[in-house]
């Protein structure tokens, strides 16, 4: 029963992380818009946007780790969540995104931006590491 609780804790932590990140990125998008999120006329995200994504990702992963720690029976829940974050991040980094044809219009919706955004390669590999670190810090209660 302990392993089931740890798996459930990892899933609940991951869902909490994803939900929080959706809210945070929606607020960020409403605040900065496409002109600051992307390079001019391009689907390439700006360096500033990528750096803010990493910070928000760290916050989201910390909260997801904290939620996991509240549900988990022991530290294995945190290990499962960290593994999930790394595997999902590596899959995302390895699968090339579909490229949107043409230049980016000045006004795009958040959903269009999400579908068309091209992240720098370094970001795609650093993101799961940042996520794992955030989860690790968020689950510190399990390690004490």
N, CA and C of each residue as an Amber inpcrd file, in Angstrom:
protein
   432
   0.8150000  -1.1950000   0.0000000   0.0000000   0.0000000   0.0000000
   0.8620000   1.2640000   0.0000000   2.0560000   1.1770000   0.5780000
   2.9530000   2.3240000   0.6290000   3.3410000   2.7770000  -0.7710000
   3.6570000   1.8410000  -1.6690000   4.0700000   2.2090000  -3.0270000
   2.9240000   2.8940000  -3.7650000   1.6960000   2.4440000  -3.5380000
   0.5430000   3.0750000  -4.1840000   0.4020000   4.5200000  -3.7040000
   0.5800000   4.7200000  -2.4150000   0.4870000   6.0770000  -1.8690000
   1.5970000   6.9640000  -2.4240000   2.7940000   6.4250000  -2.5660000
   3.9010000   7.2050000  -3.1230000   3.6720000   7.5470000  -4.5940000
   3.1480000   6.6070000  -5.3510000   2.8300000   6.8780000  -6.7620000
   1.7370000   7.9350000  -6.8520000   0.7170000   7.7820000  -6.0240000
  -0.3650000   8.7670000  -5.9900000   0.1780000  10.1420000  -5.6090000
   1.0810000  10.1960000  -4.6460000   1.6820000  11.4610000  -4.2220000
   2.4370000  12.1170000  -5.3790000   3.1780000  11.3180000  -6.1370000
   3.9240000  11.8540000  -7.2810000   2.9670000  12.3910000  -8.3460000
   1.9010000  11.6700000  -8.6130000   0.9220000  12.1100000  -9.6150000
   0.2230000  13.3890000  -9.1480000  -0.1880000  13.4220000  -7.8960000
  -0.8570000  14.6090000  -7.3570000   0.1070000  15.7960000  -7.3680000
   1.3630000  15.5760000  -7.0120000   2.3700000  16.6390000  -7.0650000
   2.5690000  17.1470000  -8.4800000   2.6020000  16.2400000  -9.4530000
   2.7880000  16.6230000 -10.8510000   1.6000000  17.4400000 -11.3550000
   0.3940000  17.0070000 -10.9960000  -0.8110000  17.7320000 -11.4000000
  -0.8310000  19.1250000 -10.7600000  -0.4650000  19.2030000  -9.4840000
  -0.4100000  20.5060000  -8.8070000   0.6070000  21.4230000  -9.4840000
   1.7510000  20.8620000  -9.8440000   2.7790000  21.6260000 -10.5300000
   2.2620000  22.1300000 -11.8740000   1.6430000  21.2590000 -12.6510000
   1.1290000  21.6450000 -13.9640000   0.0410000  22.7110000 -13.8490000
  -0.8560000  22.5660000 -12.8820000  -1.9340000  23.5370000 -12.7060000
  -1.3810000  24.9030000 -12.3170000  -0.4380000  24.9150000 -11.3870000
   0.1580000  26.1860000 -10.9710000   0.9090000  26.8370000 -12.1240000
   1.6490000  26.0420000 -12.8830000   2.3950000  26.5990000 -14.0060000
   1.4620000  27.1530000 -15.0800000   0.3260000  26.5100000 -15.2880000
  -0.6470000  27.0470000 -16.2430000  -1.1060000  28.4380000 -15.8010000
  -1.4240000  28.5780000 -14.5260000  -1.8680000  29.8720000 -14.0020000
  -0.7380000  30.9060000 -14.1040000   0.4580000  30.5390000 -13.6730000
   1.5800000  31.4810000 -13.6970000   1.9280000  31.9230000 -15.1180000
   1.9460000  30.9790000 -16.0580000   2.2750000  31.3400000 -17.4350000
   1.1590000  32.1430000 -18.0860000  -0.0750000  31.8760000 -17.7150000
  -1.1840000  32.6820000 -18.2310000  -1.0470000  34.1260000 -17.7540000
  -0.7410000  34.3010000 -16.4730000  -0.5370000  35.6470000 -15.9340000
   0.6590000  36.3300000 -16.5900000   1.7300000  35.5800000 -16.7870000
   2.9160000  36.1340000 -17.4400000   2.5780000  36.5780000 -18.8600000
   1.8600000  35.7430000 -19.5870000   1.4830000  36.0600000 -20.9640000
   0.6240000  37.3200000 -21.0030000  -0.3330000  37.4190000 -20.0880000
  -1.1930000  38.6050000 -20.0440000  -0.3920000  39.8560000 -19.6830000
   0.6650000  39.6740000 -18.9200000   1.4920000  40.8030000 -18.4980000
   2.4310000  41.2800000 -19.5990000   3.1160000  40.3800000 -20.2640000
   4.1440000  40.7930000 -21.2280000   3.6940000  40.7140000 -22.6780000
   2.8060000  39.7930000 -23.0120000   2.3270000  39.6740000 -24.3850000
   3.3700000  39.1510000 -25.3470000   2.9680000  39.0150000 -26.6140000
   3.8540000  38.4140000 -27.6120000   5.0720000  39.2740000 -27.9470000
   4.9730000  40.5790000 -27.7870000   6.1070000  41.4360000 -28.1790000
   7.3240000  41.2170000 -27.2950000   7.1160000  40.8160000 -26.0530000
   8.2490000  40.5510000 -25.1570000   8.5610000  39.0610000 -25.0310000
   7.5890000  38.2390000 -25.3570000   7.8040000  36.7930000 -25.2400000
   8.6220000  36.2480000 -26.4050000   8.5250000  36.8950000 -27.5550000
   9.1880000  36.4070000 -28.7650000  10.1520000  37.4410000 -29.3180000
  11.0960000  36.9350000 -30.0950000  11.9430000  37.8160000 -30.8800000
  11.0550000  38.4640000 -31.9500000  11.3640000  39.6760000 -32.3910000
  10.4980000  40.3750000 -33.3620000  10.2270000  39.5530000 -34.6250000
   8.9340000  39.3760000 -34.9330000   8.5160000  38.6730000 -36.1480000
   8.8470000  37.1970000 -36.1880000   9.2930000  36.6340000 -35.0790000
   9.7740000  35.2600000 -35.0470000   8.9990000  34.4460000 -34.0210000
   9.0670000  33.1420000 -34.1730000   8.4940000  32.2300000 -33.1750000
   9.5340000  31.8400000 -32.1230000  10.7610000  32.3500000 -32.2650000
  11.8130000  32.0950000 -31.2800000  11.5060000  32.9010000 -30.0110000
  11.4880000  32.2150000 -28.8600000  11.2240000  32.9450000 -27.6220000
  12.4350000  33.8030000 -27.2750000  12.1700000  34.9080000 -26.5940000
  13.2580000  35.7940000 -26.1900000  14.0160000  35.1510000 -25.0230000
  15.2390000  35.5770000 -24.8440000  16.0540000  35.0590000 -23.7370000
  15.3900000  35.4120000 -22.4070000  14.8560000  36.6270000 -22.3190000
  14.1740000  37.0370000 -21.0910000  12.9980000  36.1400000 -20.7580000
  12.2180000  35.7950000 -21.7650000  11.0720000  34.8960000 -21.5530000
  11.5610000  33.5310000 -21.0810000  12.5950000  33.0040000 -21.7030000
  13.1210000  31.6940000 -21.3200000  13.6240000  31.7140000 -19.8750000
  14.2970000  32.7910000 -19.4790000  14.8050000  32.8720000 -18.1070000
  13.6650000  32.9650000 -17.0930000  12.6280000  33.7410000 -17.4180000
  11.4690000  33.8190000 -16.5200000  10.7650000  32.4640000 -16.4560000
  10.7160000  31.7480000 -17.5730000  10.1340000  30.4010000 -17.5740000
  10.8730000  29.4940000 -16.5920000  12.1870000  29.5860000 -16.5670000
  12.9580000  28.7520000 -15.6520000  12.6460000  29.0940000 -14.1990000
  12.5220000  30.3780000 -13.8980000  12.2010000  30.7940000 -12.5300000
  10.8140000  30.2970000 -12.1370000   9.8330000  30.5080000 -13.0270000
   8.4770000  30.0330000 -12.7280000   8.4390000  28.5070000 -12.6430000
   9.2250000  27.8440000 -13.4850000   9.3120000  26.3900000 -13.4210000
   9.8600000  25.9140000 -12.0920000  10.8420000  26.6220000 -11.5690000
  11.4060000  26.2910000 -10.2650000  10.3480000  26.4520000  -9.1740000
   9.5880000  27.5360000  -9.2350000   8.5170000  27.7700000  -8.2650000
   7.4550000  26.6740000  -8.3690000   7.0340000  26.3740000  -9.5870000
   6.0270000  25.3320000  -9.7850000   6.4970000  23.9730000  -9.3090000
   7.7500000  23.6440000  -9.5860000   8.2980000  22.3580000  -9.1590000
   8.4150000  22.2940000  -7.6400000   8.7860000  23.4000000  -7.0200000
   8.8590000  23.4490000  -5.5540000   7.4830000  23.1570000  -4.9520000
   6.4570000  23.8250000  -5.4740000   5.0990000  23.6060000  -4.9650000
   4.6490000  22.1720000  -5.2330000   4.9280000  21.6530000  -6.4270000
   4.5930000  20.2680000  -6.7310000   5.2880000  19.2960000  -5.7950000
   6.5380000  19.5790000  -5.4810000   7.2830000  18.7490000  -4.5330000
   6.7000000  18.8370000  -3.1380000   6.2860000  20.0260000  -2.7520000
   5.6820000  20.2130000  -1.4290000   4.3600000  19.4450000  -1.3230000
   3.5460000  19.5180000  -2.3620000   2.2850000  18.7630000  -2.3830000
   2.5790000  17.2660000  -2.3090000   3.5470000  16.8170000  -3.0720000
   3.9410000  15.4110000  -3.0440000   4.3480000  14.9920000  -1.6390000
   5.1240000  15.8360000  -0.9690000   5.5990000  15.5150000   0.3850000
   4.4430000  15.4240000   1.3670000   3.4040000  16.2090000   1.1610000
   2.2490000  16.1820000   2.0620000   1.4530000  14.8760000   1.9110000
   1.4760000  14.2910000   0.7130000   0.6890000  13.0840000   0.4370000
   1.5120000  11.8140000   0.6220000   2.7970000  11.8750000   0.3410000
   3.6470000  10.6780000   0.3030000   3.8280000  10.0400000   1.6790000
   4.1040000   8.7650000   1.6180000   4.3830000   8.0050000   2.8420000
   5.8390000   8.1800000   3.2720000   6.7250000   8.2180000   2.2720000
   8.1580000   8.3700000   2.5610000   8.8400000   9.0430000   1.3670000
  10.1560000   9.0810000   1.3900000  10.9280000   9.7960000   0.3660000
  10.8180000   9.1780000  -1.0220000  10.3020000   7.9840000  -1.1500000
  10.1600000   7.3670000  -2.4720000   9.1650000   8.1300000  -3.3330000
   8.1890000   8.7820000  -2.7150000   7.2520000   9.6140000  -3.4700000
   7.9860000  10.7400000  -4.1750000   8.9260000  11.3660000  -3.4670000
   9.7250000  12.4350000  -4.0580000  10.6010000  11.8980000  -5.1860000
  11.1650000  10.7370000  -4.9830000  12.0050000  10.1210000  -6.0140000
  11.1940000   9.8370000  -7.2670000   9.9750000   9.3570000  -7.0970000
   9.1020000   9.0800000  -8.2420000   8.7870000  10.3730000  -8.9810000
   8.4520000  11.4290000  -8.2350000   8.1290000  12.7080000  -8.8790000
   9.3460000  13.2880000  -9.5960000  10.5000000  13.2230000  -8.9880000
  11.7110000  13.7170000  -9.6490000  11.9670000  12.9240000 -10.9300000
  11.8110000  11.6160000 -10.8650000  11.9640000  10.7870000 -12.0650000
  10.9650000  11.1680000 -13.1420000   9.7290000  11.4190000 -12.7500000
   8.6860000  11.8100000 -13.6980000   9.0390000  13.1370000 -14.3710000
   9.4970000  14.0880000 -13.5960000   9.8790000  15.3980000 -14.1390000
  11.0420000  15.2550000 -15.1260000  12.0320000  14.4500000 -14.7790000
  13.1900000  14.2680000 -15.6670000  12.8000000  13.5370000 -16.9430000
  12.0260000  12.4710000 -16.8180000  11.6270000  11.7030000 -18.0110000
  10.7650000  12.5540000 -18.9410000   9.7580000  13.2280000 -18.3820000
   8.8880000  14.0660000 -19.2190000   9.6900000  15.1970000 -19.8670000
  10.6160000  15.7890000 -19.1270000  11.4500000  16.8490000 -19.6790000
  12.3710000  16.3430000 -20.7770000  12.9570000  15.1660000 -20.5890000
  13.8370000  14.5960000 -21.6110000  13.0610000  14.2410000 -22.8740000
  11.8670000  13.6920000 -22.7030000  11.0230000  13.3790000 -23.8670000
  10.7080000  14.6630000 -24.6200000  10.3590000  15.7120000 -23.8900000
  10.0680000  17.0010000 -24.5210000  11.2900000  17.5470000 -25.2610000
  12.4680000  17.3810000 -24.6950000  13.6900000  17.8800000 -25.3320000
  14.0630000  17.0510000 -26.5630000  13.7520000  15.7640000 -26.5470000
  14.1380000  14.8900000 -27.6540000  13.1800000  14.9360000 -28.8420000
  11.9190000  15.2460000 -28.5880000  10.9350000  15.2740000 -29.6730000
  10.9320000  16.6710000 -30.2830000  11.3300000  16.7720000 -31.5360000
  11.3670000  18.1050000 -32.1500000   9.9450000  18.6430000 -32.3390000
   9.7360000  19.9220000 -31.9950000   8.3960000  20.4890000 -32.1620000
   8.0720000  20.7150000 -33.6360000   6.7870000  20.6960000 -33.9500000
   6.3780000  21.0200000 -35.3120000   6.6070000  22.5080000 -35.5150000
   7.2290000  22.8380000 -36.6190000   7.5450000  24.2350000 -36.8900000
   6.3540000  24.9060000 -37.5730000   5.9880000  26.0620000 -37.0630000
   4.9360000  26.8580000 -37.6740000   5.5350000  27.5690000 -38.8720000
   4.8410000  27.4890000 -40.0060000   5.3510000  28.1090000 -41.2270000
   5.1990000  29.6270000 -41.1680000   6.1640000  30.3040000 -41.6990000
   6.0810000  31.7520000 -41.8180000   6.4880000  32.4950000 -40.5650000
   6.3960000  33.8050000 -40.6690000   6.7570000  34.6420000 -39.5270000
   5.5730000  34.7650000 -38.5790000   5.8690000  35.1670000 -37.3750000
   4.8320000  35.2850000 -36.3540000   4.0880000  36.6000000 -36.5420000
   2.7450000  36.5300000 -36.5360000   1.9880000  37.7860000 -36.5730000
   2.1970000  38.5570000 -35.2700000   1.9260000  39.8420000 -35.2880000
   2.1180000  40.6640000 -34.0960000   1.1920000  40.2750000 -32.9600000
  -0.0180000  39.8550000 -33.2880000  -0.9930000  39.5280000 -32.2570000
  -1.3460000  38.0410000 -32.3350000  -0.9130000  37.2700000 -31.3580000
  -1.2370000  35.8490000 -31.2960000  -1.8280000  35.5350000 -29.9250000
  -2.7000000  34.5430000 -29.8970000  -3.2770000  34.1240000 -28.6200000
  -2.2550000  33.2970000 -27.8480000  -2.5290000  33.0890000 -26.5800000
  -1.6280000  32.2870000 -25.7580000  -1.5470000  30.8550000 -26.2870000
  -2.6570000  30.3230000 -26.7510000  -2.6550000  28.9500000 -27.2760000
  -1.8340000  28.8590000 -28.5660000  -1.9580000  29.8680000 -29.4370000
  -1.1490000  29.8890000 -30.6610000   0.3310000  30.0280000 -30.3090000
   0.6050000  30.8540000 -29.3140000   1.9920000  31.0450000 -28.8930000
   2.5720000  29.7590000 -28.3300000   1.7800000  29.0510000 -27.5280000
   2.2350000  27.7890000 -26.9590000   2.5410000  26.7800000 -28.0520000
   1.6770000  26.7310000 -29.0610000   1.8630000  25.7630000 -30.1480000
   3.0380000  26.1280000 -31.0520000   3.2820000  27.4220000 -31.2500000
   4.2940000  27.8370000 -32.2030000   5.6480000  28.1870000 -31.6280000
   5.7270000  28.3460000 -30.3210000   6.9730000  28.8030000 -29.7010000
   8.1160000  27.8230000 -29.9360000   9.2690000  28.3870000 -30.2370000
  10.4960000  27.6000000 -30.3800000  11.4360000  27.9900000 -29.2490000
  11.6840000  27.0370000 -28.3820000  12.5710000  27.2550000 -27.2400000
  14.0180000  27.0180000 -27.6650000  14.9600000  27.7190000 -27.0510000
  16.3740000  27.4110000 -27.3160000  16.6930000  25.9850000 -26.8540000
  17.6180000  25.3380000 -27.5230000  17.9820000  23.9610000 -27.1790000
  18.4520000  23.8720000 -25.7290000  19.2490000  24.8360000 -25.2870000
  19.7340000  24.8040000 -23.9050000  18.5800000  24.8070000 -22.9180000
  17.5260000  25.5370000 -23.2350000  16.3700000  25.6110000 -22.3400000
  15.7020000  24.2440000 -22.2140000  15.5330000  23.5590000 -23.3340000
  14.8520000  22.2590000 -23.3150000  15.5720000  21.2290000 -22.4590000
  16.9020000  21.3610000 -22.3390000  17.6630000  20.4190000 -21.5130000
  17.8190000  20.9060000 -20.0770000  17.8270000  22.2130000 -19.8770000
  17.9600000  22.7500000 -18.5290000  16.6420000  22.6770000 -17.7470000
  15.5250000  22.7830000 -18.4480000  14.2230000  22.8040000 -17.8020000
  13.9570000  21.5840000 -16.9010000  14.1950000  20.3510000 -17.3430000
  13.9510000  19.2290000 -16.4320000  14.9050000  19.2010000 -15.2350000
  16.1030000  19.7280000 -15.4150000  17.0460000  19.7980000 -14.2930000
  16.5240000  20.7850000 -13.2500000  16.0740000  21.9430000 -13.7150000
  15.4990000  22.9440000 -12.8150000  14.2690000  22.3660000 -12.1150000
  13.4490000  21.6410000 -12.8650000  12.2700000  21.0090000 -12.2770000
  12.6330000  20.0030000 -11.2010000  13.6250000  19.1940000 -11.4660000
  14.0540000  18.1990000 -10.4760000  14.5980000  18.8730000  -9.2200000
  15.3580000  19.9470000  -9.3940000  15.8920000  20.6840000  -8.2450000
  14.7490000  21.2980000  -7.4360000  13.7750000  21.8740000  -8.1230000
  12.6270000  22.4590000  -7.4320000  11.8440000  21.4330000  -6.6380000
  11.6030000  20.2770000  -7.2300000  10.9030000  19.2020000  -6.5200000
  11.7210000  18.7640000  -5.3090000  13.0140000  18.6060000  -5.5000000
  13.8860000  18.1700000  -4.4010000  13.7780000  19.1240000  -3.2180000
  13.8420000  20.4310000  -3.4870000  13.7040000  21.4070000  -2.4010000
  12.2990000  21.3870000  -1.8060000  11.2910000  21.2010000  -2.6490000
   9.9180000  21.1670000  -2.1610000   9.5950000  19.9610000  -1.2990000
  10.3540000  18.8930000  -1.4570000  10.1110000  17.6710000  -0.6830000
  11.0840000  17.5210000   0.4810000  11.6990000  18.5820000   0.8990000
  12.7190000  18.4830000   1.9520000  12.1590000  17.8940000   3.2430000
  10.8680000  18.0600000   3.4950000  10.2670000  17.4980000   4.7140000
  10.4190000  15.9740000   4.7550000  10.4090000  15.3510000   3.5850000
  10.5540000  13.8900000   3.5300000  11.9860000  13.4320000   3.8520000
  12.9450000  14.3160000   3.6620000  14.3430000  13.9530000   3.8490000
  14.8440000  14.2810000   5.2410000  14.0490000  14.9360000   6.0570000
  14.4930000  15.3260000   7.4040000  14.3670000  14.1960000   8.3830000
